[in-house]
Amino acid sequence: MSTPTDDGALYFRQLLSGIDFAGANLSAREMVNFVYAIGDRRTGEAVLVDPAYAVGELLDVLAADGMRCIGVLATHFHPDHVGGDLMGRPIEGIVELLGRVQVPVHVQQDELPWIVRSTGVGAGDLVGHASADIVQVGGIPIELVHTPGHTPGSQCFSVAGRLVSGDTLFLDGCGRTDLPGGSAEEMHHSLTTRLARFGNDTVLYPGHQYAPEPSSTMGTVREHNIVFRISTADQWIAMFGKR
């Protein structure tokens, strides 16, 4: 199982479904989702990013590290990230987590109705945000960055030189844009404009392990990922708008 990073007060863990948790869950092994735990060691407070498959085990990871869950950050509404029905397979997620701990679930405001429909969670349990909002975890600020394209309210999370990108950007490729709510035009704008301010030294932490390495710098991703190597927006949309 992965270990916490050693970065002063920052607590940061990257956990791979089917390996670090939910080892007996077939869907977790197939989907290779990453769940992230981000917090402040000094206060013992942490949030879980996209908790799914085995929420009890994820809470146990926090407890073993002397941390407690005070909230959830959701990148987008798909069941492999927040729970629900995945092609006929029930996936644990935020509903089950809220049955164990009463915490706010932070989502991008455009994603609110999608998450309610896909998970069955009550709207009162969700906190809608605009881009550039900050979620404070102890003394650790986490910036919410709206990056539509994969879904209308997809968002990334920026913390201490790291970018947790969900299904917006992988080390190799990007999230699909042909699913309900997807937009190739918005995805292109998110990748080339909304994420442009993150320097090449920023470390990218994706929502799935679709590459040999679990993380990489934005500079390396920009150099090698095909989504950054298409010369015009029209060509990009033509290539990535269809699957």
C-alpha positions as CSV (number, residue, x, y, z in Angstrom):
1,M,0.0,0.0,0.0
2,S,1.2,3.5,-0.8
3,T,2.7,5.6,2.1
4,P,2.0,9.2,2.9
5,T,4.3,11.8,1.4
6,D,6.8,13.5,3.6
7,D,6.1,17.2,3.0
8,G,5.8,19.0,6.3
9,A,2.2,19.4,7.4
10,L,0.7,18.1,4.2
11,Y,-0.7,14.6,4.3
12,F,-1.1,13.2,0.8
13,R,-1.8,9.6,-0.3
14,Q,-2.5,8.0,-3.6
15,L,-4.5,4.7,-3.4
16,L,-5.1,2.4,-6.3
17,S,-8.4,0.5,-6.3
18,G,-8.0,-3.3,-6.5
19,I,-4.5,-3.1,-5.1
20,D,-4.3,-0.7,-2.1
21,F,-8.0,-1.2,-1.2
22,A,-11.0,-3.2,-2.5
23,G,-8.7,-6.0,-3.6
24,A,-11.6,-8.5,-3.8
25,N,-13.8,-6.2,-6.0
26,L,-13.7,-7.2,-9.6
27,S,-14.8,-3.7,-10.8
28,A,-12.2,-2.0,-8.7
29,R,-9.4,-4.2,-10.2
30,E,-10.7,-3.6,-13.8
31,M,-11.2,0.2,-13.5
32,V,-7.9,1.0,-11.7
33,N,-9.2,4.1,-10.1
34,F,-7.1,6.3,-7.9
35,V,-8.5,7.6,-4.6
36,Y,-6.6,10.4,-2.9
37,A,-6.4,11.4,0.8
38,I,-5.3,14.9,1.4
39,G,-5.0,16.6,4.8
40,D,-3.1,18.3,7.5
41,R,-1.0,16.2,9.8
42,R,-1.1,18.8,12.5
43,T,-4.8,18.7,12.9
44,G,-5.5,15.1,11.8
45,E,-8.1,16.3,9.3
46,A,-8.3,14.9,5.8
47,V,-10.6,14.8,2.8
48,L,-11.1,11.8,0.4
49,V,-11.1,12.5,-3.3
50,D,-13.5,10.2,-5.3
51,P,-14.1,7.6,-2.6
52,A,-15.6,4.5,-4.2
53,Y,-15.6,0.6,-4.1
54,A,-14.7,0.1,-0.4
55,V,-15.3,3.2,1.7
56,G,-14.8,1.4,5.0
57,E,-11.3,0.4,3.9
58,L,-10.6,4.0,2.9
59,L,-11.7,5.3,6.3
60,D,-9.5,2.6,7.9
61,V,-6.5,3.9,6.0
62,L,-7.1,7.3,7.4
63,A,-7.5,6.0,10.9
64,A,-4.3,3.9,10.7
65,D,-2.5,7.2,9.8
66,G,-4.1,9.0,12.7
67,M,-6.3,11.0,10.4
68,R,-10.1,11.5,10.3
69,C,-12.3,12.3,7.3
70,I,-13.9,15.8,7.4
71,G,-15.1,15.9,3.8
72,V,-15.2,14.5,0.2
73,L,-13.9,16.2,-3.0
74,A,-15.7,14.8,-6.1
75,T,-14.1,15.2,-9.5
76,H,-17.2,14.2,-11.4
77,F,-20.4,12.2,-11.2
78,H,-19.4,8.8,-12.8
79,P,-20.0,5.8,-10.5
80,D,-16.4,4.6,-10.5
81,H,-15.6,7.9,-8.7
82,V,-18.6,8.5,-6.4
83,G,-20.6,5.3,-6.5
84,G,-23.8,4.2,-8.1
85,D,-24.6,1.8,-10.9
86,L,-21.7,0.8,-13.2
87,M,-23.2,-1.1,-16.1
88,G,-25.3,-3.2,-13.8
89,R,-22.7,-3.4,-11.0
90,P,-23.4,-1.6,-7.8
91,I,-20.5,0.5,-6.7
92,E,-20.1,1.8,-3.1
93,G,-19.4,5.5,-2.9
94,I,-20.5,8.7,-1.2
95,V,-23.9,7.4,-0.1
96,E,-22.3,4.6,1.9
97,L,-19.6,6.9,3.2
98,L,-22.2,9.4,4.5
99,G,-23.8,6.5,6.3
100,R,-20.5,6.2,8.3
101,V,-19.5,9.9,8.7
102,Q,-21.5,13.0,8.2
103,V,-19.3,15.2,6.1
104,P,-19.8,17.7,3.2
105,V,-19.3,16.5,-0.3
106,H,-17.7,19.3,-2.4
107,V,-18.7,19.3,-6.1
108,Q,-18.6,21.8,-8.9
109,Q,-22.0,23.5,-9.1
110,D,-22.7,22.3,-12.6
111,E,-22.3,18.7,-11.5
112,L,-24.9,18.9,-8.7
113,P,-27.9,17.5,-10.5
114,W,-25.8,14.8,-12.2
115,I,-24.4,13.5,-8.9
116,V,-27.9,13.5,-7.3
117,R,-29.2,11.4,-10.2
118,S,-26.3,9.0,-10.4
119,T,-25.8,8.3,-6.7
120,G,-29.1,9.0,-5.0
121,V,-27.4,11.2,-2.4
122,G,-29.5,14.0,-1.0
123,A,-28.9,17.5,-2.4
124,G,-28.4,18.8,1.1
125,D,-25.3,16.7,1.5
126,L,-23.6,18.4,-1.4
127,V,-21.8,21.7,-1.5
128,G,-21.7,23.4,-4.9
129,H,-18.6,25.4,-5.8
130,A,-17.3,27.7,-8.5
131,S,-13.9,27.5,-10.0
132,A,-11.1,28.9,-7.9
133,D,-13.0,28.2,-4.6
134,I,-10.8,27.0,-1.8
135,V,-11.6,24.1,0.5
136,Q,-9.5,24.4,3.7
137,V,-8.4,21.2,5.4
138,G,-6.7,22.3,8.6
139,G,-4.1,24.7,7.4
140,I,-3.9,23.1,3.9
141,P,-5.7,25.0,1.1
142,I,-7.0,23.0,-1.8
143,E,-8.1,25.0,-4.9
144,L,-11.0,23.7,-7.0
145,V,-10.4,24.1,-10.8
146,H,-13.4,23.7,-13.1
147,T,-12.4,21.7,-16.1
148,P,-15.5,20.7,-18.1
149,G,-15.3,18.4,-21.1
150,H,-15.5,14.9,-19.7
151,T,-18.6,16.0,-17.8
152,P,-20.2,19.5,-17.4
153,G,-18.9,19.9,-13.8
154,S,-15.6,18.0,-13.9
155,Q,-13.0,19.6,-11.6
156,C,-9.4,19.2,-10.7
157,F,-7.8,19.9,-7.3
158,S,-4.6,21.9,-6.9
159,V,-2.6,21.5,-3.7
160,A,1.1,22.2,-2.9
161,G,2.4,21.8,-6.4
162,R,0.2,18.8,-7.2
163,L,-2.8,18.6,-9.5
164,V,-5.3,15.9,-8.9
165,S,-7.0,15.7,-12.3
166,G,-9.7,13.0,-12.1
167,D,-10.7,12.0,-15.7
168,T,-9.9,15.4,-17.2
169,L,-6.3,14.5,-17.9
170,F,-4.3,11.3,-17.7
171,L,-0.6,10.8,-18.1
172,D,-1.5,9.3,-21.5
173,G,-4.7,10.6,-23.1
174,C,-7.7,12.4,-21.5
175,G,-11.2,11.6,-20.4
176,R,-13.9,10.6,-23.0
177,T,-16.1,13.4,-24.4
178,D,-18.7,11.2,-26.1
179,L,-20.6,10.3,-22.9
180,P,-23.6,12.2,-21.5
181,G,-22.7,15.7,-20.7
182,G,-19.3,15.5,-22.5
183,S,-18.0,18.1,-24.8
184,A,-14.9,17.8,-27.0
185,E,-14.8,21.6,-27.4
186,E,-14.9,22.2,-23.7
187,M,-12.3,19.5,-23.0
188,H,-9.9,21.1,-25.5
189,H,-10.4,24.5,-23.8
190,S,-9.8,22.9,-20.4
191,L,-6.6,21.2,-21.4
192,T,-5.1,24.1,-23.4
193,T,-6.4,27.1,-21.5
194,R,-7.8,26.3,-18.0
195,L,-4.9,24.1,-17.1
196,A,-2.3,26.2,-18.9
197,R,-1.3,28.1,-15.7
198,F,0.0,25.0,-14.1
199,G,3.7,25.0,-14.7
200,N,5.8,22.1,-16.0
201,D,7.0,21.3,-12.5
202,T,3.5,20.7,-11.2
203,V,3.0,16.9,-10.5
204,L,-0.1,15.4,-12.2
205,Y,-2.0,12.8,-10.3
206,P,-4.7,11.3,-12.5
207,G,-8.0,9.5,-11.8
208,H,-6.9,6.1,-13.3
209,Q,-3.7,4.3,-13.7
210,Y,-3.7,4.2,-17.5
211,A,0.1,4.5,-17.8
212,P,3.0,2.6,-16.2
213,E,3.7,5.4,-13.8
214,P,1.2,6.6,-11.2
215,S,2.1,10.3,-11.6
216,S,4.3,12.6,-13.6
217,T,5.2,16.2,-14.1
218,M,3.1,18.4,-16.3
219,G,6.1,19.1,-18.4
220,T,6.6,15.4,-19.2
221,V,2.8,15.0,-19.8
222,R,2.8,17.9,-22.2
223,E,5.8,16.6,-24.1
224,H,4.5,13.0,-24.5
225,N,0.7,13.0,-24.2
226,I,-0.9,13.0,-27.7
227,V,-3.7,15.4,-26.5
228,F,-1.1,18.2,-26.4
229,R,0.4,17.4,-29.8
230,I,-2.5,18.3,-32.1
231,S,-1.9,21.6,-33.9
232,T,-5.4,23.1,-34.2
233,A,-8.6,23.0,-32.1
234,D,-10.7,21.7,-35.1
235,Q,-8.3,18.8,-35.6
236,W,-8.3,18.1,-31.9
237,I,-12.1,18.0,-31.7
238,A,-12.3,15.8,-34.8
239,M,-9.9,13.3,-33.3
240,F,-11.1,13.2,-29.6
241,G,-14.7,14.1,-30.0
242,K,-15.5,10.6,-31.3
243,R,-14.7,7.2,-29.8
